[in-house]
Every structure is written in structure tokens, then in C-alpha cells.
Amino acid sequence: MSGLPACPQCGSTLTYEDGSMLVCPECAHEWNPAPSDAEDDRSGFVDANGTPLADGDTITVIKDLKVKGSSQVVKVGTKVKNIRLVGGDHDIDCRIDGIGPMKLKSQFVKKV
């Protein structure tokens, strides 16, 4: 066939173009053929307002967050200093005074 890439989900080489997307006829997976720009955008971490985050930043919690396995709650407005960004579902590693080490989602914080 032409120089189209194989399906990233099932590995089929029978992919075809449908507008700006690529489609796999075997597993019906659709994806954008130019992921390089999208991957660069996803690698940056942003807070709830879209402000980029970096290691060592200070953030504020914007929603009451229950601490799993405990009766404690991280209250709105709690300031967290010196964060560390990590991959995964919970992308912020930090230490909260009175609670200890925690992992937070960037969608529940804003940069100070």
C-alpha cells in the first residue's frame, strides 16, 4: 500500500485516510496522523486555569479533596510548595503540611 503508518492499536497495515484522520478497518481505531505536535503539548503539565506548571512551583488546591484511606480532607486554599511533576493519572507529587506525602491531579490545583 501507500506510506501510511500501521495501526497503533492492532498493528494492521491496512490503514486508510478519512479526512484528516487515519482509520484501521480491522479494529475501527481512528487517530490523528500527526501526533508529534500533540505529544509535545501533552508532555507539558497545566493547572486548572491552563497555566503551565514546572518542578518546584507553588500551587493552591481549588477543591476540597478527600484523602483516600483516611478521614482527613485537603481543604480549598491549601498552599503546597515545591511540587514535583510525574507521569501518570496523578501527575503532581508533593508534601502537604499536616498530612504528608500526596499525589494530586493538576486539574484540582492552580499555580500561585
N, C-alpha and C positions, 0 to 999 in steps of 0.2 A: 504494500500500500504506500501511501504518501508518508511524509516525515512526521506524522502525528505521534505524540508520545503514547505509551501504553497506559492502560487504566491504573491509577494508583491504588485502587481497592482490590481488584481481582487479577490484574496483570494482563488482561486481554489486549491484543494488538489490533483489534477490530474497531477502534475508536473512530468517531466521526465528528465533524463540526456542526453545531446547531446555533447559528448566530454567533455570539461571542463566546459561547461555552463549548466544551468538548463533552461528548456523551459516549458511554460504553453500552453497546447493545446487549451484552451478556448479563450485566448486573444492574443496569439502568442508573449507574452513578454518573452525576454531572459535576464538572469542575471548571474553574477558570484556567485557561491555558497559560496565563502569565502570573504565576504565584510569587515570583521573586520580589515584586514590589509589595505584595500583600504580606509576605513573611517579614519583611523589614518593618512594616507598620505594626505587626502583631508582636514583634520582639520588644517593642517599647512598652513600658507599663504606664498607664494613665490612671488618675484618680476619678472620682465620680463626676467631676466637672470637665474632664478631658485634659487636665494639666499633666504633663509628663513627670514621672517620678524617677528618682535615682537613689542609689545606695547612700545612706547617711542622712536622708531628708527627715524632716519632722512633719508628722501628719496629725490630723484630728479625726476622731471617729464621728460619723454623721448619723448613726442609728444605734439604738440600744442593741447590743449583741450578747446573746446567752453564751456562756462558756460551757461547752459540751462536757458532761460528766461531773458537773458542779452546779451549785445553786447560785454562783456568782454571775454578775452581769457587767459587761463593759459599757459604761454609760455614754450617752451623747456628749460630745465635747471633750472626751478624754484625749489628752495630748500624748503622743508617742514619739520619742526621739530616736534618732539613729536607726532607721529601718534598714533591712537587707532584703533585696528583691530576689526571689527564687522562682523557678518554673513550677507549673502545676496548677491545680484548682485554687488553692490558697496561695497567692503569689507574694505576700509580704511576711517576712519573718521578723519578729520584734520581741521586746521585753516590756511588759506593762507593769508599772509600779502597783504593788498590792496584789497582783495576780500571777505574774511570772512570764515565762516564755509563751508566746502565742503565734499562731499563723492567722493572718487576716486576708480577706479578699479586697482588692483595690477598689471595687465598686462601692464599698462602705466607708471609704475614707476620703478626706480632701487634704491637699498639701497646705501647710501653714506658710 
